[in-house]
Every structure is written in C-alpha cells, then in structure tokens.
Amino acid sequence: MRTILAIALSFALTAPAHPQTNDRPRLRDLGVEVGIFRTGKLNAITDVEGVHVGQVTLKEADNIRTGVTAILPHTGNLFQEKVPGAIFVGNGFGKLVGVTQVAELGQIETPILLTNTLSVWEVANGVVDYMIALPGNENVRSINPVVGETNDGGLNDIRGRHVKREHALRAIRAANAGPVEEGSVGAGTGTSAFGWKGGIGTSSRILPPRLGGFTVGALVQTNYGGILDIVGVPVGKELGRFSFNNQLDYSGDGSCMIVVATDAPLDRAQLQRLAKRAPLALGRTGSAMNHGSGDYVIAFSTAGDVRIRPNAEGIQQVPRLSEDDLSPLFQAVVEATEEAVYNSLLKATTMTNAQGRQVEALPVDRVKEILKKYGKVK
C-alpha cells in the first residue's frame, strides 16, 4: 500500500508534453476544414482548460500491439471534486466499466481510461489503486472507475492481456495539458477503422463570444467499420476498401469510444444531450454502427461551478447553461468528433502482427488525389 501511495503522490508532477511522433498529416495539414467553428490552439481535447491526456503504448515482440489512454477532467482529487458527466450508448456491444453509476448519478469520480476489450478490468484495478492512494481518500470504500475499450485482437495478442494495472498508473502519471499524440498510440495502438489502420484522434472547437465562447473537445479511439467518407467525399469507395464489399474479407464490425469535454456549465441532463450528438459524426464518416460495434460517448464538464463536492447539504443551486443556448455546443461536438476521426486515420501508421497480418495506413497521397478530384483541396 505504501508503494502505491508513493506512486500516486508522484502523479502530481506534470509530465512534459509529447509532440506527434510521425510526420503523417492531420486533416488540416491537407488544407481541409470541418464545419464552421474555429479550433482551439492545439486542436485537441486538451484545449478544454484543465483536461490532461496521458498514454502508454505497448509494441513488444511480434504480437503485442496495444496500450492505454487516460483522460483526466482535472488534476485534483476527482473523488473529492467530481465532475458532472453522462454516457450515451450508440450501440452497446462493449464492456464499458462504470456505466451504470454514471447513468444513475450523473457524476464522474475518476480519470477516464481507454484500452483493449480484455484489459478493461486490469486497467480498472489500476484506476482504483490510484484513487484510493490519493490524500483525502483514506476512508473511501467505493470507487467507480470509468474504463472504455475497443477490440484490437486483429493485430494484438488480446488473449495475453498484456495491459496491466501499472500501465494504467503510468498513463495517468503521463497526463499533461499539451499536444495529444495521435494515430497508432495508447489505446489506439492495435485498432483498425474502415479497413485501414485506426487509432487515437482528437479535435476541438471554440464558440464565438456571442455564443458563449465555450470550448468543446473530443478524443476518439477508432476501431469500427463502414464506408469511409471524408468531408462528404466517398474515399472508401474510391479506394475500393469498405464494408460489405464482396471482394474483401471485411465485415465492418468494430467499436468507437468517444470522450467529450467542455468548459460550458452543463448539468447531467445537458451533458446527456451533448453526448447524443457526437455519434452523428460517426454517420458523417461512413459508419452505420454495425451489430458488433460498441459505440459509446462519455461527456463531462470541467466548469468549476458545477463540480460536485462532499458534504453539500440541503437545496443546492448550481449554475447551468440555458437550454436555448445548447445548439451551438451540439454543432461543435459533431464537428470536433468528425475531425478527430479523420485525424486518427491520417496519423495512424501501418502495422503488422506475428501472424503476418498487416493493416495498412490510409494512403495519404491517394486521399489527397481523391479530395482534389471532388474539389475539396486545390
């Protein structure tokens, strides 16, 4: 226990930012924009003040291709300062740990972690280790870790359950407010999307002052199928790789985890409404949320005035945004989620497993040609 406490206390130190580790482009590097609202400085979920992201990537031997991604709504004691949250289930073929308590109480009390399907319970143990060791939590006897997943068994030895609780702790420790590494990293190391290499992607939007000036950020773990469209261009059809194509052994099943953060003062019901809009972006990218796809949205607000603190008594008055002012946030979350998906694909790199199965990276040059053909780039 003493060792766990020492590790947890060291997490207060902020790790240095991790820049992108490959020269593959993000969507905007191609001269393509999504939507009408401007992005934040980093065009990442970390543009929402207080949000930190940390990742651990496991690429070992010939068969380990997996990892873990941690999203922290704030860097304080989340159990003592919970954030309002909501979870929306687009298609429930998944193993999202912690979903029922969030649905019941509308609160998130731990970092949110993403990993592979058979590692969610080990990662949840790591989150519990971290939380019960924090100063102020000495008498806590119930923790609700929130851990999402997608199945990376096509490239990763998923049955080996190589992600351990210490990797979860390392991801939390690595969390910082800087640029978020994208592509074949963290929980996206072994994922595939639309028949190409998928991964981690992120994007953000800032509303103009007249619409509140709030920030919305999205982070995705893409591992799903469909017929890839990029800003309305049928890229999957043009490349001849898409679900239900008779020439391909590719069914299109898979999953997508979406984490949405905002600094707008939203309550649990409003966050549920916000979360419901994010899957509209999956439709724009070409997904029909197939039978075997676990598509979940976890949304939370970082606004200080809406945090849930212990020992609050009686009638509580918590500020919340007017319902009439939610529509710009709905637009922003669709835009940010859609662009995050494209970034996850564009930044991902080709990967091969021990059995020789190779999942290729989306061919950037061909994508540029197709976008140019349809008048999206010059």
DRENDO-1510 file (C-alpha; in Angstrom, 1 decimal, always signed):
<recs>
REC; n; res; u; v; w
REC; 1; MET; +0.0; +0.0; +0.0 .
REC; 2; ARG; +2.8; +2.3; +0.8 .
REC; 3; THR; +4.3; +1.8; -2.6 .
REC; 4; ILE; +1.0; +2.6; -4.3 .
REC; 5; LEU; +0.7; +5.7; -2.2 .
REC; 6; ALA; +4.2; +6.9; -3.2 .
REC; 7; ILE; +3.4; +6.3; -6.9 .
REC; 8; ALA; +0.1; +8.1; -6.7 .
REC; 9; LEU; +1.7; +11.1; -4.9 .
REC; 10; SER; +4.2; +11.4; -7.7 .
REC; 11; PHE; +1.4; +11.9; -10.2 .
REC; 12; ALA; +1.0; +15.5; -9.1 .
REC; 13; LEU; +4.1; +16.2; -11.2 .
REC; 14; THR; +3.2; +17.1; -14.8 .
REC; 15; ALA; +5.0; +15.1; -17.4 .
REC; 16; PRO; +6.4; +17.0; -20.4 .
REC; 17; ALA; +4.2; +17.4; -23.5 .
REC; 18; HIS; +4.6; +14.6; -26.1 .
REC; 19; PRO; +4.5; +16.0; -29.6 .
REC; 20; GLN; +3.4; +14.0; -32.6 .
REC; 21; THR; +6.0; +11.2; -33.3 .
REC; 22; ASN; +5.5; +10.8; -37.1 .
REC; 23; ASP; +5.3; +13.2; -40.0 .
REC; 24; ARG; +1.9; +12.0; -41.3 .
REC; 25; PRO; -0.5; +14.9; -41.6 .
REC; 26; ARG; -3.6; +15.8; -39.7 .
REC; 27; LEU; -6.7; +16.8; -41.7 .
REC; 28; ARG; -6.0; +20.5; -41.6 .
REC; 29; ASP; -2.5; +19.9; -42.9 .
REC; 30; LEU; -4.2; +18.8; -46.1 .
REC; 31; GLY; -6.0; +22.1; -46.4 .
REC; 32; VAL; -9.3; +20.7; -45.4 .
REC; 33; GLU; -11.6; +22.1; -42.6 .
REC; 34; VAL; -14.6; +20.6; -41.0 .
REC; 35; GLY; -17.5; +22.8; -40.0 .
REC; 36; ILE; -17.9; +26.4; -39.2 .
REC; 37; PHE; -16.3; +27.0; -35.8 .
REC; 38; ARG; -12.6; +27.6; -35.2 .
REC; 39; THR; -10.4; +25.1; -33.4 .
REC; 40; GLY; -8.5; +25.7; -30.2 .
REC; 41; LYS; -4.8; +26.3; -30.1 .
REC; 42; LEU; -3.9; +22.6; -30.1 .
REC; 43; ASN; -7.0; +21.4; -31.9 .
REC; 44; ALA; -7.2; +18.8; -29.2 .
REC; 45; ILE; -9.3; +17.8; -26.2 .
REC; 46; THR; -6.7; +19.5; -24.0 .
REC; 47; ASP; -7.8; +22.9; -25.3 .
REC; 48; VAL; -10.6; +22.5; -22.7 .
REC; 49; GLU; -9.0; +24.0; -19.6 .
REC; 50; GLY; -8.0; +21.5; -17.0 .
REC; 51; VAL; -8.1; +18.4; -19.2 .
REC; 52; HIS; -5.0; +16.3; -19.3 .
REC; 53; VAL; -4.2; +13.3; -21.5 .
REC; 54; GLY; -1.6; +10.6; -20.9 .
REC; 55; GLN; -0.8; +7.4; -23.0 .
REC; 56; VAL; +1.2; +4.3; -22.7 .
REC; 57; THR; +1.9; +2.4; -25.9 .
REC; 58; LEU; +2.9; -1.3; -25.9 .
REC; 59; LYS; +4.7; -2.5; -29.0 .
REC; 60; GLU; +6.7; -5.6; -27.9 .
REC; 61; ALA; +7.9; -8.7; -29.6 .
REC; 62; ASP; +5.8; -9.6; -32.7 .
REC; 63; ASN; +2.4; -9.9; -31.1 .
REC; 64; ILE; +1.9; -7.1; -28.6 .
REC; 65; ARG; +0.2; -4.1; -30.2 .
REC; 66; THR; -1.9; -2.4; -27.6 .
REC; 67; GLY; -1.9; +0.3; -24.9 .
REC; 68; VAL; -3.9; +2.6; -22.7 .
REC; 69; THR; -5.1; +6.2; -22.9 .
REC; 70; ALA; -6.0; +8.3; -19.8 .
REC; 71; ILE; -8.2; +11.4; -19.9 .
REC; 72; LEU; -8.3; +13.5; -16.7 .
REC; 73; PRO; -11.1; +16.1; -16.3 .
REC; 74; HIS; -8.9; +17.9; -13.8 .
REC; 75; THR; -5.7; +17.1; -12.0 .
REC; 76; GLY; -7.1; +17.4; -8.5 .
REC; 77; ASN; -8.7; +14.7; -6.4 .
REC; 78; LEU; -11.6; +13.7; -8.6 .
REC; 79; PHE; -13.4; +11.7; -5.9 .
REC; 80; GLN; -13.5; +14.8; -3.7 .
REC; 81; GLU; -14.3; +17.1; -6.7 .
REC; 82; LYS; -16.4; +15.1; -9.0 .
REC; 83; VAL; -17.4; +16.4; -12.4 .
REC; 84; PRO; -20.9; +16.1; -13.9 .
REC; 85; GLY; -20.9; +13.5; -16.6 .
REC; 86; ALA; -23.1; +11.4; -18.9 .
REC; 87; ILE; -22.7; +8.3; -21.1 .
REC; 88; PHE; -24.6; +7.7; -24.3 .
REC; 89; VAL; -24.8; +4.3; -25.8 .
REC; 90; GLY; -25.0; +4.3; -29.6 .
REC; 91; ASN; -24.6; +0.5; -29.9 .
REC; 92; GLY; -24.0; -1.4; -26.8 .
REC; 93; PHE; -21.7; -4.2; -27.9 .
REC; 94; GLY; -19.0; -3.4; -25.5 .
REC; 95; LYS; -17.5; -3.6; -22.0 .
REC; 96; LEU; -17.7; -0.1; -20.6 .
REC; 97; VAL; -16.8; -0.3; -16.9 .
REC; 98; GLY; -18.6; +2.2; -14.6 .
REC; 99; VAL; -21.5; +3.0; -17.0 .
REC; 100; THR; -24.4; +2.3; -14.6 .
REC; 101; GLN; -23.3; +4.6; -11.8 .
REC; 102; VAL; -22.6; +7.4; -14.2 .
REC; 103; ALA; -26.0; +7.0; -15.6 .
REC; 104; GLU; -27.6; +6.9; -12.2 .
REC; 105; LEU; -25.8; +9.8; -10.5 .
REC; 106; GLY; -24.5; +11.9; -13.4 .
REC; 107; GLN; -21.1; +12.1; -11.9 .
REC; 108; ILE; -17.5; +11.0; -12.9 .
REC; 109; GLU; -15.2; +10.5; -10.0 .
REC; 110; THR; -12.0; +9.0; -11.6 .
REC; 111; PRO; -9.9; +9.6; -14.6 .
REC; 112; ILE; -11.4; +8.0; -17.8 .
REC; 113; LEU; -9.2; +5.3; -19.3 .
REC; 114; LEU; -9.4; +3.6; -22.7 .
REC; 115; THR; -7.8; +0.2; -23.5 .
REC; 116; ASN; -8.5; -3.1; -25.2 .
REC; 117; THR; -11.5; -5.3; -24.6 .
REC; 118; LEU; -9.9; -7.9; -22.3 .
REC; 119; SER; -7.9; -5.5; -20.3 .
REC; 120; VAL; -10.6; -3.2; -19.0 .
REC; 121; TRP; -10.7; -4.9; -15.6 .
REC; 122; GLU; -7.0; -4.8; -15.0 .
REC; 123; VAL; -7.0; -1.1; -16.0 .
REC; 124; ALA; -9.9; -0.5; -13.7 .
REC; 125; ASN; -7.8; -2.0; -10.9 .
REC; 126; GLY; -5.1; +0.4; -11.7 .
REC; 127; VAL; -7.5; +3.3; -11.5 .
REC; 128; VAL; -8.7; +2.1; -8.1 .
REC; 129; ASP; -5.1; +1.8; -6.9 .
REC; 130; TYR; -4.5; +5.4; -8.0 .
REC; 131; MET; -7.7; +6.8; -6.4 .
REC; 132; ILE; -7.6; +5.1; -3.0 .
REC; 133; ALA; -4.0; +6.2; -2.5 .
REC; 134; LEU; -4.7; +9.9; -3.0 .
REC; 135; PRO; -4.5; +12.1; +0.1 .
REC; 136; GLY; -8.0; +12.7; +1.4 .
REC; 137; ASN; -9.3; +9.3; +0.2 .
REC; 138; GLU; -8.0; +7.2; +3.1 .
REC; 139; ASN; -11.5; +6.2; +4.2 .
REC; 140; VAL; -13.0; +5.7; +0.8 .
REC; 141; ARG; -14.5; +2.3; +0.3 .
REC; 142; SER; -16.3; +2.6; -3.0 .
REC; 143; ILE; -14.7; +3.8; -6.3 .
REC; 144; ASN; -16.4; +3.9; -9.7 .
REC; 145; PRO; -13.6; +3.7; -12.3 .
REC; 146; VAL; -14.7; +4.5; -15.9 .
REC; 147; VAL; -12.9; +2.4; -18.4 .
REC; 148; GLY; -13.8; +2.0; -22.1 .
REC; 149; GLU; -12.5; -0.3; -24.8 .
REC; 150; THR; -12.3; -1.5; -28.3 .
REC; 151; ASN; -11.2; -4.9; -29.6 .
REC; 152; ASP; -7.7; -4.8; -31.0 .
REC; 153; GLY; -7.4; -8.6; -31.4 .
REC; 154; GLY; -6.8; -8.4; -35.1 .
REC; 155; LEU; -3.3; -7.0; -34.5 .
REC; 156; ASN; -2.7; -7.6; -30.8 .
REC; 157; ASP; -2.4; -10.8; -28.8 .
REC; 158; ILE; -5.5; -9.7; -26.9 .
REC; 159; ARG; -5.9; -13.0; -25.0 .
REC; 160; GLY; -2.5; -12.4; -23.4 .
REC; 161; ARG; -4.0; -9.4; -21.6 .
REC; 162; HIS; -0.7; -7.5; -21.6 .
REC; 163; VAL; -2.0; -4.2; -20.4 .
REC; 164; LYS; -1.6; -4.3; -16.6 .
REC; 165; ARG; -2.6; -2.0; -13.8 .
REC; 166; GLU; +0.9; -0.4; -13.8 .
REC; 167; HIS; +0.3; +0.7; -17.3 .
REC; 168; ALA; -2.9; +2.4; -16.2 .
REC; 169; LEU; -0.9; +4.2; -13.5 .
REC; 170; ARG; +1.8; +5.2; -15.9 .
REC; 171; ALA; -0.8; +6.7; -18.3 .
REC; 172; ILE; -2.3; +8.7; -15.6 .
REC; 173; ARG; +1.1; +9.9; -14.5 .
REC; 174; ALA; +2.0; +10.9; -18.1 .
REC; 175; ALA; -1.1; +13.0; -18.4 .
REC; 176; ASN; -0.4; +16.6; -19.5 .
REC; 177; ALA; -2.3; +19.5; -21.0 .
REC; 178; GLY; -0.1; +19.7; -24.1 .
REC; 179; PRO; -0.5; +18.3; -27.6 .
REC; 180; VAL; -2.1; +14.8; -27.8 .
REC; 181; GLU; -0.2; +12.2; -29.7 .
REC; 182; GLU; -2.5; +10.6; -32.4 .
REC; 183; GLY; -2.7; +7.5; -34.5 .
REC; 184; SER; -1.2; +4.1; -33.5 .
REC; 185; VAL; -0.6; +5.1; -29.9 .
REC; 186; GLY; -2.0; +4.3; -26.5 .
REC; 187; ALA; -5.4; +2.6; -26.7 .
REC; 188; GLY; -5.3; +3.0; -30.5 .
REC; 189; THR; -2.1; +1.1; -31.0 .
REC; 190; GLY; -3.7; -2.0; -32.4 .
REC; 191; THR; -7.0; -0.7; -33.7 .
REC; 192; SER; -8.4; -0.6; -37.3 .
REC; 193; ALA; -11.1; +1.5; -38.9 .
REC; 194; PHE; -12.8; +1.3; -42.3 .
REC; 195; GLY; -10.3; -1.4; -43.3 .
REC; 196; TRP; -7.3; +0.9; -42.6 .
REC; 197; LYS; -5.2; +1.4; -39.5 .
REC; 198; GLY; -7.2; +3.3; -36.9 .
REC; 199; GLY; -6.1; +4.8; -33.6 .
REC; 200; ILE; -6.4; +7.8; -31.3 .
REC; 201; GLY; -7.6; +11.1; -32.7 .
REC; 202; THR; -8.6; +14.5; -31.3 .
REC; 203; SER; -10.0; +17.9; -32.2 .
REC; 204; SER; -11.6; +20.9; -30.6 .
REC; 205; ARG; -13.9; +23.8; -31.3 .
REC; 206; ILE; -14.3; +27.2; -29.7 .
REC; 207; LEU; -17.6; +29.0; -29.9 .
REC; 208; PRO; -17.5; +32.8; -30.7 .
REC; 209; PRO; -18.1; +35.2; -27.8 .
REC; 210; ARG; -21.6; +35.9; -28.8 .
REC; 211; LEU; -22.4; +32.2; -28.5 .
REC; 212; GLY; -20.8; +31.9; -25.1 .
REC; 213; GLY; -17.1; +31.4; -26.0 .
REC; 214; PHE; -17.1; +27.9; -24.6 .
REC; 215; THR; -14.7; +25.2; -25.8 .
REC; 216; VAL; -15.7; +21.6; -26.8 .
REC; 217; GLY; -13.1; +18.9; -27.2 .
REC; 218; ALA; -13.3; +15.3; -28.5 .
REC; 219; LEU; -11.0; +12.3; -28.3 .
REC; 220; VAL; -11.7; +9.1; -30.2 .
REC; 221; GLN; -10.4; +5.6; -30.2 .
REC; 222; THR; -11.4; +4.4; -33.7 .
REC; 223; ASN; -11.9; +0.7; -34.4 .
REC; 224; TYR; -15.0; +0.5; -36.5 .
REC; 225; GLY; -16.2; -0.1; -40.0 .
REC; 226; GLY; -18.3; +1.3; -42.7 .
REC; 227; ILE; -17.8; +3.1; -46.0 .
REC; 228; LEU; -15.2; +5.9; -45.3 .
REC; 229; ASP; -16.3; +9.4; -46.3 .
REC; 230; ILE; -14.0; +12.4; -45.6 .
REC; 231; VAL; -15.9; +15.7; -45.6 .
REC; 232; GLY; -18.5; +14.2; -47.9 .
REC; 233; VAL; -16.1; +12.6; -50.3 .
REC; 234; PRO; -16.5; +8.8; -50.8 .
REC; 235; VAL; -12.9; +7.9; -50.1 .
REC; 236; GLY; -13.6; +4.3; -49.2 .
REC; 237; LYS; -15.5; +3.6; -52.4 .
REC; 238; GLU; -12.8; +5.4; -54.5 .
REC; 239; LEU; -10.1; +3.2; -52.8 .
REC; 240; GLY; -12.2; +0.1; -53.2 .
REC; 241; ARG; -12.0; -0.8; -49.5 .
REC; 242; PHE; -15.2; -0.7; -47.5 .
REC; 243; SER; -17.6; -2.9; -45.5 .
REC; 244; PHE; -19.7; -5.5; -47.4 .
REC; 245; ASN; -17.5; -5.3; -50.5 .
REC; 246; ASN; -17.7; -8.8; -52.0 .
REC; 247; GLN; -14.0; -8.5; -52.9 .
REC; 248; LEU; -12.9; -8.1; -49.3 .
REC; 249; ASP; -13.0; -10.2; -46.2 .
REC; 250; TYR; -14.0; -7.2; -44.1 .
REC; 251; SER; -17.4; -7.2; -42.3 .
REC; 252; GLY; -17.2; -3.7; -40.8 .
REC; 253; ASP; -17.8; -4.6; -37.2 .
REC; 254; GLY; -15.8; -2.9; -34.5 .
REC; 255; SER; -16.1; -0.1; -32.0 .
REC; 256; CYS; -15.6; +3.5; -31.3 .
REC; 257; MET; -15.0; +5.2; -28.0 .
REC; 258; ILE; -15.7; +9.0; -27.9 .
REC; 259; VAL; -14.8; +11.2; -25.0 .
REC; 260; VAL; -16.2; +14.7; -25.0 .
REC; 261; ALA; -15.1; +17.6; -22.7 .
REC; 262; THR; -16.4; +21.1; -22.4 .
REC; 263; ASP; -15.9; +24.1; -20.1 .
REC; 264; ALA; -19.6; +25.1; -20.5 .
REC; 265; PRO; -21.5; +24.8; -17.2 .
REC; 266; LEU; -23.7; +21.9; -18.1 .
REC; 267; ASP; -25.6; +19.6; -15.8 .
REC; 268; ARG; -26.0; +15.8; -16.2 .
REC; 269; ALA; -29.1; +16.1; -18.4 .
REC; 270; GLN; -27.5; +18.6; -20.7 .
REC; 271; LEU; -24.3; +16.5; -21.0 .
REC; 272; GLN; -26.5; +13.6; -22.0 .
REC; 273; ARG; -28.0; +15.7; -24.7 .
REC; 274; LEU; -24.5; +16.8; -25.8 .
REC; 275; ALA; -23.3; +13.2; -25.8 .
REC; 276; LYS; -26.2; +12.1; -28.0 .
REC; 277; ARG; -25.0; +14.4; -30.8 .
REC; 278; ALA; -21.4; +13.0; -31.1 .
REC; 279; PRO; -22.5; +9.8; -33.0 .
REC; 280; LEU; -23.9; +12.0; -35.7 .
REC; 281; ALA; -20.2; +12.5; -36.6 .
REC; 282; LEU; -19.7; +8.7; -37.0 .
REC; 283; GLY; -22.5; +8.8; -39.6 .
REC; 284; ARG; -20.8; +11.6; -41.4 .
REC; 285; THR; -17.6; +9.5; -41.6 .
REC; 286; GLY; -19.5; +6.5; -43.0 .
REC; 287; SER; -20.5; +4.4; -40.0 .
REC; 288; ALA; -23.8; +2.7; -39.6 .
REC; 289; MET; -22.9; +1.5; -36.1 .
REC; 290; ASN; -22.9; -2.2; -37.1 .
REC; 291; HIS; -24.1; -5.1; -35.0 .
REC; 292; GLY; -20.7; -5.9; -33.4 .
REC; 293; SER; -19.7; -2.2; -32.8 .
REC; 294; GLY; -19.5; -0.9; -29.3 .
REC; 295; ASP; -20.1; +2.8; -29.8 .
REC; 296; TYR; -20.1; +4.9; -26.6 .
REC; 297; VAL; -19.8; +8.6; -25.7 .
REC; 298; ILE; -18.5; +9.8; -22.3 .
REC; 299; ALA; -19.1; +13.5; -21.8 .
REC; 300; PHE; -18.2; +15.8; -18.9 .
REC; 301; SER; -18.0; +19.4; -17.9 .
REC; 302; THR; -14.9; +21.0; -16.4 .
REC; 303; ALA; -16.6; +24.2; -15.2 .
REC; 304; GLY; -15.6; +24.8; -11.6 .
REC; 305; ASP; -19.0; +26.0; -10.5 .
REC; 306; VAL; -20.7; +22.6; -11.4 .
REC; 307; ARG; -18.3; +20.3; -9.6 .
REC; 308; ILE; -19.8; +18.0; -7.0 .
REC; 309; ARG; -18.1; +18.3; -3.6 .
REC; 310; PRO; -18.7; +16.3; -0.5 .
REC; 311; ASN; -20.7; +17.4; +2.5 .
REC; 312; ALA; -23.0; +19.6; +0.5 .
REC; 313; GLU; -26.3; +19.8; +2.3 .
REC; 314; GLY; -29.9; +20.8; +1.6 .
REC; 315; ILE; -31.0; +22.6; -1.5 .
REC; 316; GLN; -28.1; +23.3; -3.9 .
REC; 317; GLN; -28.2; +26.0; -6.5 .
REC; 318; VAL; -25.8; +25.1; -9.3 .
REC; 319; PRO; -25.4; +27.4; -12.4 .
REC; 320; ARG; -26.3; +25.8; -15.7 .
REC; 321; LEU; -26.5; +27.0; -19.3 .
REC; 322; SER; -29.9; +27.8; -20.7 .
REC; 323; GLU; -31.3; +25.1; -22.8 .
REC; 324; ASP; -31.8; +27.6; -25.6 .
REC; 325; ASP; -28.1; +28.1; -25.7 .
REC; 326; LEU; -27.1; +24.4; -26.3 .
REC; 327; SER; -27.4; +24.2; -30.0 .
REC; 328; PRO; -24.0; +25.8; -30.8 .
REC; 329; LEU; -22.5; +23.2; -28.5 .
REC; 330; PHE; -24.3; +20.4; -30.4 .
REC; 331; GLN; -22.8; +21.7; -33.6 .
REC; 332; ALA; -19.3; +22.0; -32.1 .
REC; 333; VAL; -19.3; +18.4; -30.7 .
REC; 334; VAL; -20.3; +17.0; -34.1 .
REC; 335; GLU; -17.5; +19.0; -35.8 .
REC; 336; ALA; -14.9; +18.1; -33.3 .
REC; 337; THR; -15.8; +14.4; -33.3 .
REC; 338; GLU; -15.8; +14.1; -37.0 .
REC; 339; GLU; -12.4; +15.8; -37.4 .
REC; 340; ALA; -11.0; +13.6; -34.5 .
REC; 341; VAL; -11.9; +10.5; -36.5 .
REC; 342; TYR; -10.1; +11.8; -39.6 .
REC; 343; ASN; -7.0; +12.7; -37.5 .
REC; 344; SER; -7.0; +9.2; -36.0 .
REC; 345; LEU; -6.8; +7.6; -39.5 .
REC; 346; LEU; -4.4; +10.1; -41.1 .
REC; 347; LYS; -1.9; +9.9; -38.2 .
REC; 348; ALA; -2.0; +6.1; -37.9 .
REC; 349; THR; +0.8; +4.0; -39.3 .
REC; 350; THR; +0.9; +0.6; -41.0 .
REC; 351; MET; +1.2; -2.3; -38.5 .
REC; 352; THR; +1.9; -6.0; -38.8 .
REC; 353; ASN; +1.4; -8.8; -36.3 .
REC; 354; ALA; +3.1; -12.0; -35.6 .
REC; 355; GLN; +0.9; -14.0; -38.0 .
REC; 356; GLY; +1.9; -11.6; -40.8 .
REC; 357; ARG; -1.4; -9.8; -40.9 .
REC; 358; GLN; -0.9; -6.3; -42.0 .
REC; 359; VAL; -3.2; -3.3; -41.6 .
REC; 360; GLU; -2.2; -0.5; -43.9 .
REC; 361; ALA; -2.2; +3.1; -43.1 .
REC; 362; LEU; -4.6; +5.2; -45.0 .
REC; 363; PRO; -2.7; +6.2; -48.2 .
REC; 364; VAL; -2.3; +10.0; -47.8 .
REC; 365; ASP; -1.2; +10.7; -51.4 .
REC; 366; ARG; -4.3; +8.9; -52.8 .
REC; 367; VAL; -6.5; +10.6; -50.3 .
REC; 368; LYS; -5.2; +14.0; -51.5 .
REC; 369; GLU; -5.9; +13.0; -55.1 .
REC; 370; ILE; -9.4; +12.0; -54.3 .
REC; 371; LEU; -10.1; +15.1; -52.3 .
REC; 372; LYS; -8.8; +17.2; -55.2 .
REC; 373; LYS; -10.9; +15.3; -57.6 .
REC; 374; TYR; -14.0; +16.3; -55.6 .
REC; 375; GLY; -12.9; +19.9; -55.3 .
REC; 376; LYS; -12.1; +19.8; -51.6 .
REC; 377; VAL; -8.4; +20.8; -51.9 .
REC; 378; LYS; -6.6; +22.7; -54.6 .
</recs>
